[in-house]
Amino acid sequence: MNQEAGLINAMHQTLYSLQGHLTVPGVFRAEQMQHVVHDIEQWGEQFLTDLAPEERAWYVDGGVSARTVLRKLDNPHAHRDAVFDLACDHRLVRIAEAFVQGPVDLYFSQVFFKPPEGGGPKPAHQDNFYFGPDDLDGVVTAWVALDDATLHNGCLYFGDGTNLGPVYEHFAPDDEPFNLQLPEQILARQPMQPAPVPRGGVSFHHGNTFHQSGANHSRHWRRAVALHYVRRDTVFAQPALPYDHSLKRRVS
Ligand SMILES: O=C(O)CCC(=O)C(=O)O
């Protein structure tokens, strides 16, 4: 194992290998998270103003009817230094390298806003179905909690051990072709475990691991940045959605 991974040890590596996910609390300070929140709020306001009507279904949260709020933003690392700096944090990079066993690039990133009082759920899915890598062990996501993620505001849930199984065919509702998700008959036999993360903590998951998040019925935001790292030699043979390869960045 990569001895420089610092925040994790051999037991953590084994847990990640067996469960397909690992939560590491206390990686970033509250002020660092607040700095990122402030930055993406500014970007989000501008983004919403410029948003074309045909893109609203992808970016606007349908669960909040009282006002127009973003559900997500794509590739913040390519637009905002505050997020790129997070992605380059040597502790995250060392852990990602240890999990995929090689140097990594940042392939894709997302901000998930999950606003209070209605922020919508994200159905269960596998990142590897979206990305379609040739080596299924070459993708690891670091999900950075910008706020406390709790049972009440829509924390992630994981299917323990699903990293060791196959990638299943996903489907999407007719009116949301981007919202790819696992079929009910597969999910019926897979318990999903909640993984609350305190603000500044990071939850890592393997590209095969089933994961989902609930709706936010609380009065508190549940914002997060997902950093999708890939081993440098990964080839994306079968992506399910279009990804812009020019935005891939070297971080190792
Ligand atoms: O934050 C969420 O609600 C979804 C996160 C997710 O799907 C991911 O990080 O891959």
The ligand as a Tripos MOL2 file, in Angstrom:
@<TRIPOS>MOLECULE
LIG
   10     9     1     0     0
SMALL
NO_CHARGES

@<TRIPOS>ATOM
      1 O1        -24.4140   13.6420   -3.6960 O.co2     1 LIG1
      2 C1        -25.2970   12.9520   -4.1840 C.2       1 LIG1
      3 O2        -26.4610   13.0520   -3.8410 O.co2     1 LIG1
      4 C2        -24.9640   11.9500   -5.2790 C.3       1 LIG1
      5 C3        -23.4910   11.6940   -5.3500 C.3       1 LIG1
      6 C4        -23.0830   10.7510   -6.4290 C.2       1 LIG1
      7 O3        -23.8620   10.1380   -7.0920 O.2       1 LIG1
      8 C5        -21.6380   10.5620   -6.6370 C.2       1 LIG1
      9 O4        -20.8190   11.2070   -5.9580 O.co2     1 LIG1
     10 O5        -21.2580    9.7510   -7.5150 O.co2     1 LIG1
@<TRIPOS>BOND
     1     1     2 2
     2     2     3 1
     3     2     4 1
     4     4     5 1
     5     5     6 1
     6     6     7 2
     7     6     8 1
     8     8     9 2
     9     8    10 1
@<TRIPOS>SUBSTRUCTURE
     1 LIG1         1 GROUP 0 **** ****
